[in-house]
Amino acid sequence: MSGKAYKLLFLFFIWFVYITIGIFIFKAVEGSDDIVTEKTSAELEKLKQNVTANYNMSESEFDSIVKQIQAATSSSSGPEWSYTNTLSFIIQLLTTIGKLTNSL
């Protein structure tokens, strides 16, 4: 193999590493916030107790309001960012930026 072939292979490897790192960063930033830990679960229970006590609500009324809020917010949620969707987005982004840079 010639020097140009090694350079091309090296650049492809760097590009691949760059995309892989970008996928994980993008997924971490835009990914799902559905992770509920024990601490947040306890905080949510405390919030439920405070709201039901302060506003004289029963637990069933509170649960009904929570379900209505979840239904309203789930319909307007953004796209699901799987690793495949993220990979597609990153490649489209990089190729578009490259095309725009080359045309200037």
N, C-alpha and C positions, 0 to 999 in steps of 0.2 A: 504494500500500500504506500501511496505517496504522502507527502507532507500535507497536501490539501485534504486528503481523505481523513487523516488523523485529526486535522483541525475541525473538519465538518463533524466527525464523530464526537469530538470533545464538546463542540458547541451544542450539538443535539443533546448530549448528556446533561450539560449545564441547564439547558432549556427545560428538560424533563424534570430535573431536581427543582427548578424554579416553579414550575407548574404544580408539582406535588406539594411543595411548601405552601403555595398560594391556596390550594384546595383546602388544606387543613386550617389555615388562618381564616379563610372566608367562611368555612363551615362553622368554626368556633364563634365568629362574629355574628353571622346571620342565621345560625342554626336554631334549633328548637329550644324554647325556654321552659319546657315541660318537666324539667328535673326538679322534683320536690324532695327535699331532704327532711330529716327528722326535725331539724331546727325550724325550717319554714313551716312544716306541718304544725308544730307547736305554736308558732306565731299566728298561723291562720285560725287555729282553735281559740286562741286568746282574743283575736279580733272578733270572731263570731260571738264569743261570750260578751264582749264589751258592747257590740252593736245591739244584740238582743236585750241586754240589760238597760242600756241608755235609751233605746227607742221603743221599749215595751213590746217586743216582737216575740212570737213563738219561734221555735227552731224550724218548723215547717214553713213559716212565712219567709224566714231568712233563706232557707234552701230554695224556695220558689224564686226569690229575687236573684240569687246566685245563678240558677239555671237560666233565667231570662238574660242575664248579663253574658253568660257563656254562649248562649245561642246568638246573641247580637254580635259578639266579637268574633266568633268562629266563622261566620259567613264572610267577614271582611278581612280575613287573615291573608297574608302574603303567600308566595309560592313555597312549596316544600323543597328544602335544599338538601337533597340527597347528594352523595358523593358523585354520582353520575351527572346530575344536573349542575353541580358546582364545576366539575371538570369541563363540561360543555360551555358553561359561561366563561370560565377562565380562558379557554382556548379561543372563543369568539372575541373576547376582550383583547387578548394579546395579538391576534391576527388583525383585528380592526385597527388597533393602535399602530401596528407595523405598517399597514396599508396607508394610513393617514400620514405617518411620518415620512414614508417614501414619496408620497405625492407632493409634499411641501417642498 
